[in-house]
Amino acid sequence: MGIPRERTPASRILLCLILLLILQGCTGESGSGKRQVAGIVFQEDQFFRLVLFGMRDAAKKHGVELLEANSAGKPDKEIQLVNTYIARGVDAIVISPLSARASITALRRARERGITVITYNTTVEGDLPVTYIESDQYDLGASTGKAARRYIERTLGGEATIAIAAFLSQAPEQSIQRTKGFKDQVAAEPGVRIVAEQDAWLAAEAVKKIGDILTANPDLDIIWAANEGGTVGAVMAVRNAGKSGKVAVFGTDTSEQLASFLLSDDGVLQAVTGQRPFEIGSRAVNAAVRVLQGDSVEKRVLLPGVLLSRDRPDEVREFKTRLAALSR
């Protein structure tokens, strides 16, 4: 057996550093000693960019480290990200899950490891998340539905044929609630007929599908799209078909591009109801910090939508100004 040698100062320092890193991994603290919150989105669009801006703002105010990630709409990548953050020992995961059921297993593992789980925009079944923060999905559809009904009454004499672009196969619960809100409002007009209803939540997909709907229904008056991509695609499809001034588009979600459409002279996009993504992101991180501090939070938070209308251009311009400020 060899004779133990006295550790050199350098080796003692190295051992201390290794022990420090191990302890940080167990406590979920970064090298700076800050709490770590993982913020996961599932696609790259205006909504999720603003969610991240809100997360960053709250993280900065609370002095926590925000670890940003995008699952890109891929369940296997979402699982990989959650497992990575579990191994890293983060303090909280703030996530918009891809599936109400399939996302449960990975998030349950995180919770079993003592990680606080916050969901926003979408959630999972059961009471796994400490809190769930979202827009009032029914209200988003109903708000635009009211605007469409006023348009039908004032411009179309109470009669209209309508096509709907939804996202049922992407996020069923959200799509159903938004669509129900819209339909409940326009159904108050007895002369309204819905002649087509398809999934088309990506702009390029919506351009093609709505273009086909316009061809099949030459008497179409209105298109309502349930999300940002569908609304962009609907406007482009109407323009491509030479139907500007003949077919009106109403939508859900907001973005700089949609605000510009509302201010354009072609009269295609009439109104959209947007969510409050910056507030959703900031509230989600705020909730995570409060839970880590031992405070209680509401189990579910519903935020109302914000209507932007061609009839109120000053509000649309103000929105664009605020959006530019948040994006800096």
TAMO-V991358 format. One line per field, one symbol per residue. psi: psi as a letter, one per 30 degrees, with the letter a starting at -180 (. if undefined). A space follows every 10 residues. Layout:
psi=???
//
This chain:
psi=klkkkkklee eeeeeeeeee eeeeeefgka ffglkkkkjk lgljaeefee eeeeeeeeee efhlkkjklj fggjeeeeee eeeefeefhl ekkjkjkfkf effeeeeeee efggkkkkll elallageke lkklljeeee eeeeeeeeee eeeeegggkk kkkkjahefe ieeeeeeeee eeeeefffjf gkkjfkjlki fkeeeeeeee eeeeefifgk ekkkkfleee eeeeeeeeee fhgkfekkkl lkllleeeee efflffgdke kljlaieeee eeeeeeeeee effglllkek kkklljkkkf fieeeeeeee eeeeeff.
//
